[in-house]
Amino acid sequence: MVVVAATASVFDHQRLGLLDEGFDAFLDKPLREARVFECLATQLGVTFDYNVELVDMEPAEALANRMGQLSRKFDLRGLWRVLKQVPVAGD
């Protein structure tokens, strides 16, 4: 499991402390979409296809909303269950 911290800290020693505590990476706040995807690609070893046409966003929005709820409750098991429902491109 990869864990990324989102932090508003500007001090290098605090950021390095996050890595020492077991975080794999950190993202600066405010979060920027391009940086989030760059971090995901690096940490997960994936690439993103931005040319895919999404036909029905409702299921994706429902998953995103559910993941947000679980994240706010720090429910990692619940997040894992939801993530396993996400279809993998090419499958």
C-alpha positions in Angstrom: 0.0 0.0 0.0 1.3 3.5 -0.9 0.5 6.3 1.5 0.9 9.9 0.4 0.7 12.8 2.8 -1.0 16.1 1.8 0.6 18.9 3.7 0.7 22.6 3.9 4.1 22.4 5.6 6.8 24.5 4.0 9.8 23.3 6.1 12.0 20.6 4.6 12.7 19.0 8.0 8.9 18.5 8.5 8.6 17.0 5.0 11.5 14.7 5.6 9.9 13.7 8.9 6.8 12.5 7.0 9.0 10.2 4.9 10.8 9.0 8.1 7.3 8.2 9.6 6.5 5.9 6.7 4.8 8.0 4.1 5.9 7.2 0.6 5.6 10.8 -0.7 3.9 14.1 0.0 1.9 16.6 -1.9 1.9 20.3 -1.2 -1.4 22.0 -0.5 -3.2 23.5 -2.2 -3.5 20.3 -4.2 -3.0 20.7 -7.9 -4.5 18.2 -10.3 -1.4 17.8 -12.5 0.8 17.2 -9.4 -1.7 14.6 -8.0 -1.7 12.6 -11.2 2.1 12.9 -11.5 2.4 11.5 -7.9 0.0 8.7 -8.6 1.9 7.8 -11.8 5.2 7.8 -9.9 4.1 5.9 -6.8 1.9 3.4 -8.5 3.9 2.9 -11.7 0.9 3.7 -13.9 0.2 5.9 -16.9 -3.0 7.8 -17.6 -4.8 7.9 -20.9 -6.4 11.3 -21.1 -8.0 10.5 -24.4 -10.5 8.0 -23.1 -14.1 9.1 -23.6 -16.2 8.6 -20.5 -19.7 7.8 -21.4 -21.4 7.6 -18.0 -19.9 9.5 -15.2 -22.5 8.7 -12.6 -20.9 5.5 -11.4 -17.5 7.2 -11.2 -19.0 10.1 -9.3 -20.7 7.7 -6.8 -17.4 5.9 -6.3 -15.5 9.2 -5.8 -18.1 10.4 -3.3 -18.0 7.1 -1.4 -14.2 7.2 -1.3 -14.4 10.8 0.1 -16.7 9.7 2.8 -14.5 6.8 3.8 -11.3 8.9 3.6 -12.8 11.4 6.0 -13.5 8.6 8.5 -10.0 7.1 7.9 -11.7 3.8 6.9 -8.8 2.1 4.9 -10.6 -1.2 4.7 -13.7 0.4 3.3 -11.5 2.4 0.8 -9.9 -0.9 -0.3 -13.3 -2.5 -0.9 -14.3 0.5 -3.0 -11.1 0.5 -5.0 -11.5 -3.1 -5.9 -14.7 -2.1 -7.6 -13.0 0.3 -10.0 -12.6 -1.3 -13.5 -9.1 -1.5 -14.9 -8.6 -0.1 -18.4 -8.3 -2.8 -21.0 -10.1 -5.4 -18.9 
